[in-house]
Amino acid sequence: MSKALDALIVMAYRQLKRFRRGRARIVSSIVNPIIWIVFFGLGWSNVFNFPMARTIFGGLDYLSFLTPGVVAMSVFTASFIGGITVIWDKQFGFLKEVLVAPAPRWATILGRIIGDSLIAVLQGLIILGLSFLVAHSLNPWGVPASILYMLILGLAFTGVGVSLALRITSMEAFQMIISFLMLPLVFLSGAFYPLKYMPDWMKILAYVNPLTYTVDGIRYWLTGVSSFNPYLDLAVLSGLATIAVAVAAKLFSRATLD
């Protein structure tokens, strides 16, 4: 058991240290969501600056409505992209060293997933902290509960990203899959506009989109506005995270040195 715990801690620490050294990754992960808030949020907040618009967004100004979506999007993007480091380690041989290490494979991959998830949450918290400067209807007491949703989202999509990376040998192919999946999932999450105004066929897709439940849960705790029960959101996310991490651990346990 001690070997498993040591492996988990070491792999989590490695991912955190690796992120700290990647200055370009740190800058891009923070700047991109800020661009959404500044150029998209501030721009559209002026468009929706009339009383009827507040009824559309549940009584919120548009920036306060948008912020939970951008926070969830930043966590989602960072956790999903974490799979790229698995392909990187394949190419440079580090993954082979991990596979032959005298430690349970499930512990090493779980440590990696936890490390990347913590990085994603940290990025989300930075964006959330900056959002308080421009969005004035956010409740600071909702931040701790929002962190829980962010962490579970990070675990879920880091698990998905790792699972994909274990099956893909090309970094270009992985990035293509990410590009194909990310925008539809983000736009179907209710991050930019309320679910109830979507076309019926789009609502169906939104209801099976796990990112929808993260945005809804974070929005509830930060603003009091939601489309679902926040505990339903948490249950759906927890179920997805459990499945995603279990699948990643299973695939990693069957990985070979080829």
One Martini backbone bead per residue (centre of mass of N, CA, C, O) as a GRO file, in nm:
protein
  258
    1MET     BB    1   0.056   0.064  -0.018
    2SER     BB    2   0.299   0.257  -0.008
    3LYS     BB    3   0.373   0.240  -0.307
    4ALA     BB    4   0.110   0.356  -0.413
    5LEU     BB    5   0.125   0.629  -0.266
    6ASP     BB    6   0.397   0.720  -0.373
    7ALA     BB    7   0.322   0.712  -0.673
    8LEU     BB    8   0.091   0.913  -0.660
    9ILE     BB    9   0.250   1.156  -0.549
   10VAL     BB   10   0.475   1.171  -0.761
   11MET     BB   11   0.291   1.211  -1.013
   12ALA     BB   12   0.149   1.463  -0.917
   13TYR     BB   13   0.404   1.634  -0.875
   14ARG     BB   14   0.510   1.618  -1.163
   15GLN     BB   15   0.276   1.770  -1.299
   16LEU     BB   16   0.310   2.033  -1.139
   17LYS     BB   17   0.606   2.087  -1.214
   18ARG     BB   18   0.566   2.087  -1.519
   19PHE     BB   19   0.377   2.330  -1.527
   20ARG     BB   20   0.565   2.541  -1.392
   21ARG     BB   21   0.778   2.521  -1.639
   22GLY     BB   22   0.534   2.597  -1.842
   23ARG     BB   23   0.488   2.911  -1.934
   24ALA     BB   24   0.320   2.901  -2.193
   25ARG     BB   25   0.088   2.735  -2.070
   26ILE     BB   26   0.009   2.932  -1.849
   27VAL     BB   27  -0.058   3.175  -2.024
   28SER     BB   28  -0.267   3.047  -2.221
   29SER     BB   29  -0.466   2.936  -1.994
   30ILE     BB   30  -0.535   3.240  -1.904
   31VAL     BB   31  -0.583   3.418  -2.158
   32ASN     BB   32  -0.818   3.283  -2.308
   33PRO     BB   33  -1.047   3.333  -2.097
   34ILE     BB   34  -1.007   3.640  -2.084
   35ILE     BB   35  -1.096   3.691  -2.372
   36TRP     BB   36  -1.385   3.599  -2.332
   37ILE     BB   37  -1.459   3.807  -2.112
   38VAL     BB   38  -1.376   4.070  -2.255
   39PHE     BB   39  -1.476   4.037  -2.567
   40PHE     BB   40  -1.746   3.885  -2.506
   41GLY     BB   41  -1.866   3.980  -2.236
   42LEU     BB   42  -1.845   4.294  -2.260
   43GLY     BB   43  -1.982   4.317  -2.530
   44TRP     BB   44  -2.260   4.167  -2.459
   45SER     BB   45  -2.338   4.333  -2.206
   46ASN     BB   46  -2.427   4.581  -2.379
   47VAL     BB   47  -2.645   4.440  -2.546
   48PHE     BB   48  -2.784   4.327  -2.252
   49ASN     BB   49  -2.862   4.638  -2.144
   50PHE     BB   50  -3.166   4.533  -2.035
   51PRO     BB   51  -3.431   4.425  -1.861
   52MET     BB   52  -3.512   4.173  -2.036
   53ALA     BB   53  -3.234   4.027  -2.023
   54ARG     BB   54  -3.248   3.944  -1.722
   55THR     BB   55  -3.476   3.735  -1.768
   56ILE     BB   56  -3.311   3.547  -1.953
   57PHE     BB   57  -3.067   3.536  -1.710
   58GLY     BB   58  -3.215   3.516  -1.423
   59GLY     BB   59  -3.134   3.830  -1.329
   60LEU     BB   60  -2.869   3.865  -1.484
   61ASP     BB   61  -2.592   3.959  -1.590
   62TYR     BB   62  -2.396   3.851  -1.840
   63LEU     BB   63  -2.125   3.813  -1.687
   64SER     BB   64  -2.243   3.638  -1.456
   65PHE     BB   65  -2.346   3.417  -1.647
   66LEU     BB   66  -2.067   3.351  -1.795
   67THR     BB   67  -1.845   3.281  -1.585
   68PRO     BB   68  -1.904   2.977  -1.521
   69GLY     BB   69  -1.847   2.887  -1.814
   70VAL     BB   70  -1.549   2.978  -1.832
   71VAL     BB   71  -1.445   2.816  -1.596
   72ALA     BB   72  -1.530   2.538  -1.704
   73MET     BB   73  -1.376   2.563  -1.971
   74SER     BB   74  -1.088   2.581  -1.850
   75VAL     BB   75  -1.095   2.307  -1.707
   76PHE     BB   76  -1.167   2.130  -1.946
   77THR     BB   77  -0.929   2.201  -2.130
   78ALA     BB   78  -0.694   2.130  -1.936
   79SER     BB   79  -0.776   1.830  -1.885
   80PHE     BB   80  -0.790   1.725  -2.175
   81ILE     BB   81  -0.493   1.812  -2.261
   82GLY     BB   82  -0.335   1.619  -2.065
   83GLY     BB   83  -0.304   1.382  -2.275
   84ILE     BB   84  -0.053   1.486  -2.428
   85THR     BB   85   0.163   1.394  -2.214
   86VAL     BB   86   0.139   1.094  -2.280
   87ILE     BB   87   0.247   1.109  -2.567
   88TRP     BB   88   0.512   1.241  -2.491
   89ASP     BB   89   0.610   1.001  -2.310
   90LYS     BB   90   0.616   0.797  -2.534
   91GLN     BB   91   0.832   0.938  -2.721
   92PHE     BB   92   1.054   0.966  -2.457
   93GLY     BB   93   1.013   0.692  -2.255
   94PHE     BB   94   0.872   0.737  -1.974
   95LEU     BB   95   0.642   0.528  -1.985
   96LYS     BB   96   0.821   0.276  -1.963
   97GLU     BB   97   0.925   0.335  -1.676
   98VAL     BB   98   0.645   0.321  -1.543
   99LEU     BB   99   0.565   0.026  -1.631
  100VAL     BB  100   0.837  -0.099  -1.470
  101ALA     BB  101   0.758  -0.013  -1.208
  102PRO     BB  102   0.734  -0.093  -0.851
  103ALA     BB  103   0.412  -0.022  -0.916
  104PRO     BB  104   0.103   0.043  -0.937
  105ARG     BB  105  -0.064   0.148  -1.211
  106TRP     BB  106  -0.311   0.285  -1.086
  107ALA     BB  107  -0.144   0.488  -0.916
  108THR     BB  108   0.008   0.639  -1.142
  109ILE     BB  109  -0.245   0.734  -1.304
  110LEU     BB  110  -0.391   0.871  -1.069
  111GLY     BB  111  -0.172   1.079  -1.009
  112ARG     BB  112  -0.185   1.212  -1.283
  113ILE     BB  113  -0.483   1.296  -1.277
  114ILE     BB  114  -0.468   1.466  -1.021
  115GLY     BB  115  -0.256   1.668  -1.113
  116ASP     BB  116  -0.415   1.776  -1.364
  117SER     BB  117  -0.667   1.861  -1.202
  118LEU     BB  118  -0.530   2.073  -1.021
  119ILE     BB  119  -0.443   2.252  -1.251
  120ALA     BB  120  -0.727   2.313  -1.360
  121VAL     BB  121  -0.834   2.443  -1.099
  122LEU     BB  122  -0.629   2.670  -1.081
  123GLN     BB  123  -0.715   2.806  -1.343
  124GLY     BB  124  -1.009   2.852  -1.263
  125LEU     BB  125  -0.945   3.034  -1.012
  126ILE     BB  126  -0.812   3.262  -1.161
  127ILE     BB  127  -1.055   3.337  -1.336
  128LEU     BB  128  -1.252   3.382  -1.102
  129GLY     BB  129  -1.098   3.608  -0.959
  130LEU     BB  130  -1.106   3.805  -1.204
  131SER     BB  131  -1.422   3.813  -1.235
  132PHE     BB  132  -1.485   3.986  -0.976
  133LEU     BB  133  -1.402   4.262  -1.123
  134VAL     BB  134  -1.666   4.247  -1.347
  135ALA     BB  135  -1.859   4.064  -1.178
  136HIS     BB  136  -2.140   4.163  -0.953
  137SER     BB  137  -2.319   3.867  -0.893
  138LEU     BB  138  -2.115   3.722  -0.717
  139ASN     BB  139  -2.061   3.456  -0.481
  140PRO     BB  140  -1.806   3.390  -0.263
  141TRP     BB  141  -1.948   3.146  -0.101
  142GLY     BB  142  -1.945   2.956  -0.375
  143VAL     BB  143  -1.649   2.860  -0.420
  144PRO     BB  144  -1.608   2.588  -0.272
  145ALA     BB  145  -1.826   2.434  -0.437
  146SER     BB  146  -1.699   2.493  -0.716
  147ILE     BB  147  -1.439   2.333  -0.670
  148LEU     BB  148  -1.571   2.057  -0.668
  149TYR     BB  149  -1.673   2.065  -0.960
  150MET     BB  150  -1.396   2.112  -1.091
  151LEU     BB  151  -1.256   1.854  -0.990
  152ILE     BB  152  -1.449   1.649  -1.118
  153LEU     BB  153  -1.412   1.746  -1.404
  154GLY     BB  154  -1.107   1.698  -1.416
  155LEU     BB  155  -1.116   1.392  -1.369
  156ALA     BB  156  -1.296   1.317  -1.607
  157PHE     BB  157  -1.125   1.456  -1.853
  158THR     BB  158  -0.857   1.333  -1.788
  159GLY     BB  159  -0.949   1.043  -1.824
  160VAL     BB  160  -1.029   1.077  -2.120
  161GLY     BB  161  -0.756   1.182  -2.227
  162VAL     BB  162  -0.587   0.936  -2.140
  163SER     BB  163  -0.744   0.720  -2.295
  164LEU     BB  164  -0.689   0.836  -2.574
  165ALA     BB  165  -0.373   0.848  -2.555
  166LEU     BB  166  -0.339   0.530  -2.524
  167ARG     BB  167  -0.463   0.493  -2.835
  168ILE     BB  168  -0.269   0.722  -2.932
  169THR     BB  169   0.031   0.819  -3.125
  170SER     BB  170  -0.068   1.100  -3.226
  171MET     BB  171  -0.073   1.435  -3.166
  172GLU     BB  172  -0.242   1.532  -3.407
  173ALA     BB  173  -0.485   1.345  -3.358
  174PHE     BB  174  -0.554   1.448  -3.077
  175GLN     BB  175  -0.600   1.746  -3.156
  176MET     BB  176  -0.831   1.685  -3.352
  177ILE     BB  177  -1.025   1.564  -3.145
  178ILE     BB  178  -1.040   1.808  -2.962
  179SER     BB  179  -1.147   2.009  -3.176
  180PHE     BB  180  -1.408   1.841  -3.236
  181LEU     BB  181  -1.523   1.839  -2.924
  182MET     BB  182  -1.505   2.113  -2.768
  183LEU     BB  183  -1.702   2.318  -2.897
  184PRO     BB  184  -1.968   2.161  -2.874
  185LEU     BB  185  -1.956   2.124  -2.565
  186VAL     BB  186  -1.952   2.425  -2.493
  187PHE     BB  187  -2.214   2.524  -2.656
  188LEU     BB  188  -2.395   2.284  -2.500
  189SER     BB  189  -2.366   2.393  -2.178
  190GLY     BB  190  -2.474   2.699  -2.117
  191ALA     BB  191  -2.249   2.927  -2.109
  192PHE     BB  192  -2.391   3.156  -2.323
  193TYR     BB  193  -2.684   3.020  -2.296
  194PRO     BB  194  -2.980   2.918  -2.230
  195LEU     BB  195  -3.132   2.614  -2.255
  196LYS     BB  196  -3.441   2.704  -2.305
  197TYR     BB  197  -3.349   2.846  -2.601
  198MET     BB  198  -3.311   2.595  -2.733
  199PRO     BB  199  -3.344   2.371  -2.941
  200ASP     BB  200  -3.462   2.060  -2.903
  201TRP     BB  201  -3.217   1.905  -3.027
  202MET     BB  202  -3.007   2.059  -2.849
  203LYS     BB  203  -3.108   1.976  -2.569
  204ILE     BB  204  -3.043   1.678  -2.589
  205LEU     BB  205  -2.735   1.722  -2.611
  206ALA     BB  206  -2.706   1.883  -2.346
  207TYR     BB  207  -2.809   1.649  -2.149
  208VAL     BB  208  -2.542   1.460  -2.245
  209ASN     BB  209  -2.359   1.688  -2.135
  210PRO     BB  210  -2.137   1.714  -1.876
  211LEU     BB  211  -2.077   2.024  -1.884
  212THR     BB  212  -2.358   2.126  -1.810
  213TYR     BB  213  -2.343   2.041  -1.499
  214THR     BB  214  -2.114   2.229  -1.426
  215VAL     BB  215  -2.226   2.502  -1.503
  216ASP     BB  216  -2.481   2.479  -1.330
  217GLY     BB  217  -2.347   2.437  -1.054
  218ILE     BB  218  -2.169   2.692  -1.047
  219ARG     BB  219  -2.399   2.894  -1.097
  220TYR     BB  220  -2.553   2.839  -0.843
  221TRP     BB  221  -2.324   2.909  -0.628
  222LEU     BB  222  -2.266   3.209  -0.757
  223THR     BB  223  -2.601   3.303  -0.827
  224GLY     BB  224  -2.873   3.098  -0.801
  225VAL     BB  225  -2.869   2.986  -1.094
  226SER     BB  226  -3.071   2.720  -1.253
  227SER     BB  227  -3.186   2.411  -1.426
  228PHE     BB  228  -3.100   2.228  -1.189
  229ASN     BB  229  -3.008   2.025  -0.957
  230PRO     BB  230  -2.707   2.041  -0.795
  231TYR     BB  231  -2.706   1.734  -0.705
  232LEU     BB  232  -2.739   1.622  -0.985
  233ASP     BB  233  -2.485   1.737  -1.100
  234LEU     BB  234  -2.295   1.587  -0.903
  235ALA     BB  235  -2.382   1.298  -0.975
  236VAL     BB  236  -2.309   1.300  -1.275
  237LEU     BB  237  -2.009   1.376  -1.242
  238SER     BB  238  -1.927   1.142  -1.055
  239GLY     BB  239  -1.996   0.916  -1.250
  240LEU     BB  240  -1.807   1.002  -1.478
  241ALA     BB  241  -1.541   1.004  -1.318
  242THR     BB  242  -1.541   0.708  -1.235
  243ILE     BB  243  -1.542   0.591  -1.521
  244ALA     BB  244  -1.297   0.740  -1.644
  245VAL     BB  245  -1.082   0.644  -1.438
  246ALA     BB  246  -1.130   0.339  -1.470
  247VAL     BB  247  -1.061   0.324  -1.771
  248ALA     BB  248  -0.774   0.438  -1.752
  249ALA     BB  249  -0.667   0.219  -1.559
  250LYS     BB  250  -0.727  -0.023  -1.742
  251LEU     BB  251  -0.558   0.064  -1.988
  252PHE     BB  252  -0.289   0.095  -1.832
  253SER     BB  253  -0.272  -0.206  -1.733
  254ARG     BB  254  -0.257  -0.297  -2.061
  255ALA     BB  255  -0.009  -0.173  -2.128
  256THR     BB  256   0.269  -0.154  -2.338
  257LEU     BB  257   0.614  -0.133  -2.468
  258ASP     BB  258   0.557  -0.061  -2.783
   0.00000   0.00000   0.00000
